[in-house]
Amino acid sequence: MILITEDSINMDLVVNQLRDNSIGAISIFMGNVRDHGALGSITELYYEAYTEMAKNTMTEIEKEVLARWKIRKFVAIHRTGNLKVGETSVIVGVSSEHRKEAFAACKYAIDCIKSRVPIWKKEKSKRGNKWVEGISLSK
């Protein structure tokens, strides 16, 4: 399941998507909005995405994960819009027979999402707003 959404991420839905009687491991990475950043104290983050391209790139990453490891199921969800401190902004989950593949695939997927998917982040604080350096669409 690949999803770009403004809605809160439902952890029960994620876990249920990953469950399978043939698996022994589920690995989940959950990225949350922290209370500090480049501007000091953060009140919230704003995420903006080139949605169609983001979904396509996340699908490419899913295909890479499935080709590289014996993964049964893959979930990647990224939120957009304004998120408060403590809210989950991104989740990546994989299920496999063994934990080694699950850990490796989950780490690879979130690293690729952070470096390749066209989603941008703006930090908001009492001192102002600042776009955080991210990926560039031009090479």
Contacts in CASP RR format, 6 or more apart in sequence:
PFRMAT RR
TARGET T0000
AUTHOR 0000-0000-0000
METHOD contacts of the structure
MODEL  1
MILITEDSINMDLVVNQLRDNSIGAISIFMGNVRDHGALGSITELYYEAY
TEMAKNTMTEIEKEVLARWKIRKFVAIHRTGNLKVGETSVIVGVSSEHRK
EAFAACKYAIDCIKSRVPIWKKEKSKRGNKWVEGISLSK
1 17 0 8 1.000
1 74 0 8 1.000
1 75 0 8 1.000
1 76 0 8 1.000
1 77 0 8 1.000
2 55 0 8 1.000
2 58 0 8 1.000
2 59 0 8 1.000
2 62 0 8 1.000
2 76 0 8 1.000
2 77 0 8 1.000
3 76 0 8 1.000
3 77 0 8 1.000
3 78 0 8 1.000
4 49 0 8 1.000
4 51 0 8 1.000
4 54 0 8 1.000
4 55 0 8 1.000
4 58 0 8 1.000
4 77 0 8 1.000
4 78 0 8 1.000
4 79 0 8 1.000
4 80 0 8 1.000
4 119 0 8 1.000
5 77 0 8 1.000
5 78 0 8 1.000
5 79 0 8 1.000
5 80 0 8 1.000
6 79 0 8 1.000
6 80 0 8 1.000
6 81 0 8 1.000
7 79 0 8 1.000
8 79 0 8 1.000
8 87 0 8 1.000
8 88 0 8 1.000
9 77 0 8 1.000
9 79 0 8 1.000
9 88 0 8 1.000
9 91 0 8 1.000
11 30 0 8 1.000
11 88 0 8 1.000
11 91 0 8 1.000
14 28 0 8 1.000
14 75 0 8 1.000
14 77 0 8 1.000
14 91 0 8 1.000
14 93 0 8 1.000
15 26 0 8 1.000
15 28 0 8 1.000
17 73 0 8 1.000
17 75 0 8 1.000
18 26 0 8 1.000
18 28 0 8 1.000
18 73 0 8 1.000
18 75 0 8 1.000
18 93 0 8 1.000
18 94 0 8 1.000
18 95 0 8 1.000
19 26 0 8 1.000
19 95 0 8 1.000
20 72 0 8 1.000
20 73 0 8 1.000
20 95 0 8 1.000
22 72 0 8 1.000
22 97 0 8 1.000
23 72 0 8 1.000
23 73 0 8 1.000
23 95 0 8 1.000
23 96 0 8 1.000
23 97 0 8 1.000
24 95 0 8 1.000
24 96 0 8 1.000
24 97 0 8 1.000
24 98 0 8 1.000
24 99 0 8 1.000
25 95 0 8 1.000
25 96 0 8 1.000
25 97 0 8 1.000
25 98 0 8 1.000
25 99 0 8 1.000
25 101 0 8 1.000
25 102 0 8 1.000
25 103 0 8 1.000
26 93 0 8 1.000
26 94 0 8 1.000
26 95 0 8 1.000
26 102 0 8 1.000
27 93 0 8 1.000
27 94 0 8 1.000
27 95 0 8 1.000
27 96 0 8 1.000
27 99 0 8 1.000
27 102 0 8 1.000
27 103 0 8 1.000
27 105 0 8 1.000
27 106 0 8 1.000
28 91 0 8 1.000
28 92 0 8 1.000
28 93 0 8 1.000
28 106 0 8 1.000
29 90 0 8 1.000
29 91 0 8 1.000
29 92 0 8 1.000
29 93 0 8 1.000
29 106 0 8 1.000
29 107 0 8 1.000
29 109 0 8 1.000
29 110 0 8 1.000
30 88 0 8 1.000
30 90 0 8 1.000
30 91 0 8 1.000
31 88 0 8 1.000
31 89 0 8 1.000
31 90 0 8 1.000
31 91 0 8 1.000
32 86 0 8 1.000
32 87 0 8 1.000
32 88 0 8 1.000
32 89 0 8 1.000
33 42 0 8 1.000
33 44 0 8 1.000
33 45 0 8 1.000
33 83 0 8 1.000
33 84 0 8 1.000
33 85 0 8 1.000
33 86 0 8 1.000
33 87 0 8 1.000
33 88 0 8 1.000
33 89 0 8 1.000
34 42 0 8 1.000
34 85 0 8 1.000
34 86 0 8 1.000
35 41 0 8 1.000
35 42 0 8 1.000
35 85 0 8 1.000
35 86 0 8 1.000
36 42 0 8 1.000
37 123 0 8 1.000
37 125 0 8 1.000
38 123 0 8 1.000
38 130 0 8 1.000
38 132 0 8 1.000
39 123 0 8 1.000
39 125 0 8 1.000
39 127 0 8 1.000
39 128 0 8 1.000
39 129 0 8 1.000
39 130 0 8 1.000
40 125 0 8 1.000
40 127 0 8 1.000
41 125 0 8 1.000
41 126 0 8 1.000
41 127 0 8 1.000
42 85 0 8 1.000
42 123 0 8 1.000
42 124 0 8 1.000
42 125 0 8 1.000
43 84 0 8 1.000
43 85 0 8 1.000
43 124 0 8 1.000
43 125 0 8 1.000
43 126 0 8 1.000
44 82 0 8 1.000
44 83 0 8 1.000
44 84 0 8 1.000
44 85 0 8 1.000
44 124 0 8 1.000
45 82 0 8 1.000
45 83 0 8 1.000
45 89 0 8 1.000
45 121 0 8 1.000
45 122 0 8 1.000
45 123 0 8 1.000
45 124 0 8 1.000
46 81 0 8 1.000
46 82 0 8 1.000
46 83 0 8 1.000
46 121 0 8 1.000
46 122 0 8 1.000
46 124 0 8 1.000
46 129 0 8 1.000
47 78 0 8 1.000
47 79 0 8 1.000
47 80 0 8 1.000
47 81 0 8 1.000
47 83 0 8 1.000
47 89 0 8 1.000
47 119 0 8 1.000
47 120 0 8 1.000
47 121 0 8 1.000
47 122 0 8 1.000
48 80 0 8 1.000
48 81 0 8 1.000
48 119 0 8 1.000
48 120 0 8 1.000
48 122 0 8 1.000
49 78 0 8 1.000
49 80 0 8 1.000
49 117 0 8 1.000
49 118 0 8 1.000
49 119 0 8 1.000
49 120 0 8 1.000
50 118 0 8 1.000
50 119 0 8 1.000
50 137 0 8 1.000
51 80 0 8 1.000
53 118 0 8 1.000
54 78 0 8 1.000
54 117 0 8 1.000
54 118 0 8 1.000
54 119 0 8 1.000
57 116 0 8 1.000
57 117 0 8 1.000
57 118 0 8 1.000
58 76 0 8 1.000
58 78 0 8 1.000
58 113 0 8 1.000
58 117 0 8 1.000
61 76 0 8 1.000
61 109 0 8 1.000
61 112 0 8 1.000
61 113 0 8 1.000
61 116 0 8 1.000
61 117 0 8 1.000
62 74 0 8 1.000
62 76 0 8 1.000
62 109 0 8 1.000
64 108 0 8 1.000
64 112 0 8 1.000
65 71 0 8 1.000
65 74 0 8 1.000
65 94 0 8 1.000
65 105 0 8 1.000
65 108 0 8 1.000
65 109 0 8 1.000
66 74 0 8 1.000
68 105 0 8 1.000
68 108 0 8 1.000
69 94 0 8 1.000
69 96 0 8 1.000
69 101 0 8 1.000
69 104 0 8 1.000
69 105 0 8 1.000
70 96 0 8 1.000
70 97 0 8 1.000
70 98 0 8 1.000
70 101 0 8 1.000
71 94 0 8 1.000
71 95 0 8 1.000
71 96 0 8 1.000
71 101 0 8 1.000
71 102 0 8 1.000
71 105 0 8 1.000
72 95 0 8 1.000
72 96 0 8 1.000
72 97 0 8 1.000
73 94 0 8 1.000
73 95 0 8 1.000
74 93 0 8 1.000
74 94 0 8 1.000
74 105 0 8 1.000
74 109 0 8 1.000
75 91 0 8 1.000
75 92 0 8 1.000
75 93 0 8 1.000
75 94 0 8 1.000
76 90 0 8 1.000
76 91 0 8 1.000
76 92 0 8 1.000
76 93 0 8 1.000
76 109 0 8 1.000
76 113 0 8 1.000
77 90 0 8 1.000
77 91 0 8 1.000
78 89 0 8 1.000
78 90 0 8 1.000
78 113 0 8 1.000
78 117 0 8 1.000
78 119 0 8 1.000
79 87 0 8 1.000
79 88 0 8 1.000
79 89 0 8 1.000
79 90 0 8 1.000
80 119 0 8 1.000
82 124 0 8 1.000
83 89 0 8 1.000
90 110 0 8 1.000
90 113 0 8 1.000
92 106 0 8 1.000
92 109 0 8 1.000
92 110 0 8 1.000
92 113 0 8 1.000
93 106 0 8 1.000
93 109 0 8 1.000
94 101 0 8 1.000
94 102 0 8 1.000
94 105 0 8 1.000
94 106 0 8 1.000
94 109 0 8 1.000
95 102 0 8 1.000
96 102 0 8 1.000
96 105 0 8 1.000
115 135 0 8 1.000
116 135 0 8 1.000
117 135 0 8 1.000
118 135 0 8 1.000
118 137 0 8 1.000
120 131 0 8 1.000
120 132 0 8 1.000
120 134 0 8 1.000
121 131 0 8 1.000
121 132 0 8 1.000
121 134 0 8 1.000
122 129 0 8 1.000
122 130 0 8 1.000
122 131 0 8 1.000
122 132 0 8 1.000
123 129 0 8 1.000
123 130 0 8 1.000
123 131 0 8 1.000
123 132 0 8 1.000
END
